[in-house]
Amino acid sequence: MNLIYGQPPKIIWLKMGNQSKAATIKVLVDNHLKIKQALLTENQDCIEIL
């Protein structure tokens, strides 16, 4: 199925509790290099951000 449909969606798991949209965006922007490296360069399916 992976050959036909491709890789499943990649997951960025934010373990930061209930936060505002601005706080969530800040966490994503602050960790964008880590996310890019894990999901694109290392080809991981999931990354956990604390």
GUVEXLO-38888 format. One record per atom (N, C-alpha, C, O, CB): residue number from 1; atom name; x, y, z; residue in three letters. Coordinates in pm, whole numbers. Glycine has a CB too. Layout:
residues N
{NUM, 'CA', {X, Y, Z}, 'ala'}
...
This chain:
residues 50
{1, 'N', {83, -120, 0}, 'met'}
{1, 'CA', {0, 0, 0}, 'met'}
{1, 'C', {87, 125, 0}, 'met'}
{1, 'O', {50, 228, -58}, 'met'}
{1, 'CB', {-94, 0, 121}, 'met'}
{2, 'N', {202, 117, 66}, 'asn'}
{2, 'CA', {292, 232, 70}, 'asn'}
{2, 'C', {341, 268, -70}, 'asn'}
{2, 'O', {357, 386, -101}, 'asn'}
{2, 'CB', {412, 203, 161}, 'asn'}
{3, 'N', {364, 168, -156}, 'leu'}
{3, 'CA', {409, 195, -292}, 'leu'}
{3, 'C', {297, 262, -374}, 'leu'}
{3, 'O', {325, 346, -459}, 'leu'}
{3, 'CB', {454, 65, -360}, 'leu'}
{4, 'N', {175, 225, -349}, 'ile'}
{4, 'CA', {63, 280, -425}, 'ile'}
{4, 'C', {25, 419, -376}, 'ile'}
{4, 'O', {9, 511, -456}, 'ile'}
{4, 'CB', {-58, 186, -417}, 'ile'}
{5, 'N', {9, 434, -243}, 'tyr'}
{5, 'CA', {-44, 558, -187}, 'tyr'}
{5, 'C', {63, 651, -131}, 'tyr'}
{5, 'O', {32, 765, -96}, 'tyr'}
{5, 'CB', {-141, 526, -79}, 'tyr'}
{6, 'N', {186, 606, -123}, 'gly'}
{6, 'CA', {292, 689, -67}, 'gly'}
{6, 'C', {299, 679, 84}, 'gly'}
{6, 'O', {221, 609, 148}, 'gly'}
{6, 'CB', {271, 833, -107}, 'gly'}
{7, 'N', {394, 751, 138}, 'gln'}
{7, 'CA', {419, 748, 282}, 'gln'}
{7, 'C', {302, 813, 358}, 'gln'}
{7, 'O', {242, 908, 308}, 'gln'}
{7, 'CB', {551, 821, 316}, 'gln'}
{8, 'N', {271, 761, 475}, 'pro'}
{8, 'CA', {165, 824, 555}, 'pro'}
{8, 'C', {204, 968, 592}, 'pro'}
{8, 'O', {320, 1006, 577}, 'pro'}
{8, 'CB', {137, 742, 684}, 'pro'}
{9, 'N', {108, 1046, 638}, 'pro'}
{9, 'CA', {139, 1184, 676}, 'pro'}
{9, 'C', {243, 1189, 788}, 'pro'}
{9, 'O', {247, 1101, 875}, 'pro'}
{9, 'CB', {12, 1257, 720}, 'pro'}
{10, 'N', {326, 1289, 785}, 'lys'}
{10, 'CA', {424, 1310, 891}, 'lys'}
{10, 'C', {357, 1385, 1005}, 'lys'}
{10, 'O', {264, 1463, 983}, 'lys'}
{10, 'CB', {549, 1388, 839}, 'lys'}
{11, 'N', {404, 1360, 1127}, 'ile'}
{11, 'CA', {339, 1416, 1246}, 'ile'}
{11, 'C', {437, 1502, 1323}, 'ile'}
{11, 'O', {550, 1462, 1349}, 'ile'}
{11, 'CB', {284, 1304, 1335}, 'ile'}
{12, 'N', {391, 1621, 1360}, 'ile'}
{12, 'CA', {463, 1707, 1454}, 'ile'}
{12, 'C', {378, 1707, 1581}, 'ile'}
{12, 'O', {271, 1768, 1585}, 'ile'}
{12, 'CB', {487, 1855, 1397}, 'ile'}
{13, 'N', {426, 1638, 1684}, 'trp'}
{13, 'CA', {352, 1618, 1808}, 'trp'}
{13, 'C', {394, 1727, 1906}, 'trp'}
{13, 'O', {505, 1724, 1958}, 'trp'}
{13, 'CB', {377, 1476, 1867}, 'trp'}
{14, 'N', {305, 1822, 1932}, 'leu'}
{14, 'CA', {333, 1931, 2024}, 'leu'}
{14, 'C', {283, 1894, 2163}, 'leu'}
{14, 'O', {163, 1882, 2187}, 'leu'}
{14, 'CB', {267, 2064, 1976}, 'leu'}
{15, 'N', {376, 1875, 2255}, 'lys'}
{15, 'CA', {342, 1840, 2393}, 'lys'}
{15, 'C', {361, 1966, 2478}, 'lys'}
{15, 'O', {459, 1980, 2551}, 'lys'}
{15, 'CB', {431, 1720, 2448}, 'lys'}
{16, 'N', {264, 2056, 2466}, 'met'}
{16, 'CA', {276, 2184, 2534}, 'met'}
{16, 'C', {147, 2225, 2603}, 'met'}
{16, 'O', {135, 2339, 2648}, 'met'}
{16, 'CB', {318, 2290, 2437}, 'met'}
{17, 'N', {52, 2136, 2610}, 'gly'}
{17, 'CA', {-71, 2168, 2679}, 'gly'}
{17, 'C', {-158, 2264, 2599}, 'gly'}
{17, 'O', {-136, 2285, 2480}, 'gly'}
{17, 'CB', {-41, 2228, 2813}, 'gly'}
{18, 'N', {-255, 2319, 2665}, 'asn'}
{18, 'CA', {-350, 2409, 2603}, 'asn'}
{18, 'C', {-289, 2548, 2596}, 'asn'}
{18, 'O', {-271, 2613, 2699}, 'asn'}
{18, 'CB', {-484, 2410, 2680}, 'asn'}
{19, 'N', {-258, 2595, 2475}, 'gln'}
{19, 'CA', {-191, 2724, 2456}, 'gln'}
{19, 'C', {-267, 2806, 2352}, 'gln'}
{19, 'O', {-353, 2755, 2280}, 'gln'}
{19, 'CB', {-44, 2704, 2412}, 'gln'}
{20, 'N', {-233, 2933, 2345}, 'ser'}
{20, 'CA', {-292, 3021, 2244}, 'ser'}
{20, 'C', {-232, 2989, 2107}, 'ser'}
{20, 'O', {-130, 2922, 2097}, 'ser'}
{20, 'CB', {-270, 3170, 2281}, 'ser'}
{21, 'N', {-296, 3039, 2004}, 'lys'}
{21, 'CA', {-246, 3020, 1869}, 'lys'}
{21, 'C', {-108, 3085, 1854}, 'lys'}
{21, 'O', {-20, 3029, 1788}, 'lys'}
{21, 'CB', {-345, 3077, 1765}, 'lys'}
{22, 'N', {-89, 3201, 1914}, 'ala'}
{22, 'CA', {39, 3271, 1906}, 'ala'}
{22, 'C', {151, 3189, 1971}, 'ala'}
{22, 'O', {262, 3184, 1918}, 'ala'}
{22, 'CB', {29, 3408, 1974}, 'ala'}
{23, 'N', {123, 3126, 2085}, 'ala'}
{23, 'CA', {223, 3044, 2153}, 'ala'}
{23, 'C', {257, 2921, 2069}, 'ala'}
{23, 'O', {373, 2880, 2062}, 'ala'}
{23, 'CB', {172, 3001, 2292}, 'ala'}
{24, 'N', {156, 2862, 2005}, 'thr'}
{24, 'CA', {180, 2744, 1920}, 'thr'}
{24, 'C', {265, 2782, 1800}, 'thr'}
{24, 'O', {359, 2710, 1765}, 'thr'}
{24, 'CB', {46, 2683, 1873}, 'thr'}
{25, 'N', {235, 2894, 1738}, 'ile'}
{25, 'CA', {314, 2940, 1624}, 'ile'}
{25, 'C', {457, 2968, 1666}, 'ile'}
{25, 'O', {550, 2935, 1593}, 'ile'}
{25, 'CB', {251, 3066, 1562}, 'ile'}
{26, 'N', {476, 3029, 1782}, 'lys'}
{26, 'CA', {612, 3059, 1832}, 'lys'}
{26, 'C', {692, 2931, 1850}, 'lys'}
{26, 'O', {809, 2926, 1813}, 'lys'}
{26, 'CB', {606, 3136, 1964}, 'lys'}
{27, 'N', {631, 2827, 1907}, 'val'}
{27, 'CA', {700, 2700, 1926}, 'val'}
{27, 'C', {740, 2640, 1792}, 'val'}
{27, 'O', {852, 2590, 1777}, 'val'}
{27, 'CB', {611, 2600, 2005}, 'val'}
{28, 'N', {651, 2645, 1694}, 'leu'}
{28, 'CA', {682, 2591, 1562}, 'leu'}
{28, 'C', {793, 2670, 1494}, 'leu'}
{28, 'O', {884, 2611, 1435}, 'leu'}
{28, 'CB', {557, 2591, 1474}, 'leu'}
{29, 'N', {787, 2802, 1501}, 'val'}
{29, 'CA', {890, 2886, 1439}, 'val'}
{29, 'C', {1024, 2866, 1509}, 'val'}
{29, 'O', {1127, 2856, 1442}, 'val'}
{29, 'CB', {849, 3034, 1444}, 'val'}
{30, 'N', {1024, 2862, 1641}, 'asp'}
{30, 'CA', {1148, 2844, 1716}, 'asp'}
{30, 'C', {1214, 2709, 1688}, 'asp'}
{30, 'O', {1336, 2696, 1701}, 'asp'}
{30, 'CB', {1121, 2858, 1865}, 'asp'}
{31, 'N', {1135, 2610, 1651}, 'asn'}
{31, 'CA', {1188, 2475, 1629}, 'asn'}
{31, 'C', {1188, 2435, 1482}, 'asn'}
{31, 'O', {1200, 2316, 1450}, 'asn'}
{31, 'CB', {1108, 2376, 1707}, 'asn'}
{32, 'N', {1176, 2531, 1392}, 'his'}
{32, 'CA', {1162, 2495, 1251}, 'his'}
{32, 'C', {1284, 2421, 1195}, 'his'}
{32, 'O', {1267, 2333, 1110}, 'his'}
{32, 'CB', {1138, 2619, 1170}, 'his'}
{33, 'N', {1403, 2453, 1240}, 'leu'}
{33, 'CA', {1522, 2381, 1191}, 'leu'}
{33, 'C', {1523, 2237, 1240}, 'leu'}
{33, 'O', {1557, 2146, 1164}, 'leu'}
{33, 'CB', {1650, 2453, 1236}, 'leu'}
{34, 'N', {1487, 2216, 1364}, 'lys'}
{34, 'CA', {1479, 2081, 1421}, 'lys'}
{34, 'C', {1373, 1998, 1349}, 'lys'}
{34, 'O', {1394, 1881, 1319}, 'lys'}
{34, 'CB', {1447, 2088, 1573}, 'lys'}
{35, 'N', {1259, 2061, 1321}, 'ile'}
{35, 'CA', {1150, 1993, 1251}, 'ile'}
{35, 'C', {1193, 1956, 1109}, 'ile'}
{35, 'O', {1172, 1844, 1065}, 'ile'}
{35, 'CB', {1024, 2081, 1248}, 'ile'}
{36, 'N', {1252, 2051, 1040}, 'lys'}
{36, 'CA', {1296, 2028, 902}, 'lys'}
{36, 'C', {1399, 1915, 897}, 'lys'}
{36, 'O', {1391, 1828, 810}, 'lys'}
{36, 'CB', {1355, 2156, 841}, 'lys'}
{37, 'N', {1495, 1916, 988}, 'gln'}
{37, 'CA', {1598, 1813, 990}, 'gln'}
{37, 'C', {1538, 1675, 1015}, 'gln'}
{37, 'O', {1572, 1579, 947}, 'gln'}
{37, 'CB', {1703, 1844, 1095}, 'gln'}
{38, 'N', {1449, 1666, 1113}, 'ala'}
{38, 'CA', {1393, 1536, 1150}, 'ala'}
{38, 'C', {1301, 1480, 1041}, 'ala'}
{38, 'O', {1312, 1362, 1006}, 'ala'}
{38, 'CB', {1315, 1548, 1280}, 'ala'}
{39, 'N', {1213, 1563, 986}, 'leu'}
{39, 'CA', {1113, 1514, 892}, 'leu'}
{39, 'C', {1166, 1502, 750}, 'leu'}
{39, 'O', {1126, 1411, 677}, 'leu'}
{39, 'CB', {994, 1603, 893}, 'leu'}
{40, 'N', {1254, 1591, 710}, 'leu'}
{40, 'CA', {1302, 1589, 572}, 'leu'}
{40, 'C', {1438, 1521, 558}, 'leu'}
{40, 'O', {1454, 1431, 475}, 'leu'}
{40, 'CB', {1311, 1729, 518}, 'leu'}
{41, 'N', {1534, 1563, 637}, 'thr'}
{41, 'CA', {1669, 1510, 623}, 'thr'}
{41, 'C', {1681, 1368, 678}, 'thr'}
{41, 'O', {1736, 1280, 612}, 'thr'}
{41, 'CB', {1768, 1600, 693}, 'thr'}
{42, 'N', {1629, 1345, 799}, 'glu'}
{42, 'CA', {1638, 1214, 863}, 'glu'}
{42, 'C', {1520, 1123, 826}, 'glu'}
{42, 'O', {1518, 1006, 864}, 'glu'}
{42, 'CB', {1645, 1229, 1014}, 'glu'}
{43, 'N', {1423, 1177, 754}, 'asn'}
{43, 'CA', {1307, 1104, 705}, 'asn'}
{43, 'C', {1230, 1032, 816}, 'asn'}
{43, 'O', {1181, 921, 798}, 'asn'}
{43, 'CB', {1351, 1003, 601}, 'asn'}
{44, 'N', {1219, 1097, 931}, 'gln'}
{44, 'CA', {1138, 1042, 1041}, 'gln'}
{44, 'C', {991, 1067, 1011}, 'gln'}
{44, 'O', {956, 1161, 939}, 'gln'}
{44, 'CB', {1179, 1106, 1178}, 'gln'}
{45, 'N', {905, 982, 1065}, 'asp'}
{45, 'CA', {761, 998, 1045}, 'asp'}
{45, 'C', {697, 1086, 1151}, 'asp'}
{45, 'O', {589, 1140, 1129}, 'asp'}
{45, 'CB', {694, 862, 1044}, 'asp'}
{46, 'N', {763, 1101, 1266}, 'cys'}
{46, 'CA', {705, 1175, 1377}, 'cys'}
{46, 'C', {816, 1244, 1454}, 'cys'}
{46, 'O', {923, 1187, 1476}, 'cys'}
{46, 'CB', {623, 1082, 1469}, 'cys'}
{47, 'N', {791, 1367, 1496}, 'ile'}
{47, 'CA', {882, 1440, 1582}, 'ile'}
{47, 'C', {801, 1495, 1699}, 'ile'}
{47, 'O', {689, 1544, 1682}, 'ile'}
{47, 'CB', {956, 1555, 1505}, 'ile'}
{48, 'N', {859, 1488, 1817}, 'glu'}
{48, 'CA', {794, 1534, 1939}, 'glu'}
{48, 'C', {861, 1662, 1986}, 'glu'}
{48, 'O', {983, 1666, 2006}, 'glu'}
{48, 'CB', {798, 1426, 2051}, 'glu'}
{49, 'N', {783, 1767, 2002}, 'ile'}
{49, 'CA', {832, 1896, 2050}, 'ile'}
{49, 'C', {775, 1919, 2189}, 'ile'}
{49, 'O', {654, 1917, 2208}, 'ile'}
{49, 'CB', {793, 2012, 1953}, 'ile'}
{50, 'N', {863, 1942, 2286}, 'leu'}
{50, 'CA', {818, 1964, 2424}, 'leu'}
{50, 'C', {802, 2111, 2452}, 'leu'}
{50, 'O', {764, 2149, 2563}, 'leu'}
{50, 'CB', {916, 1904, 2523}, 'leu'}
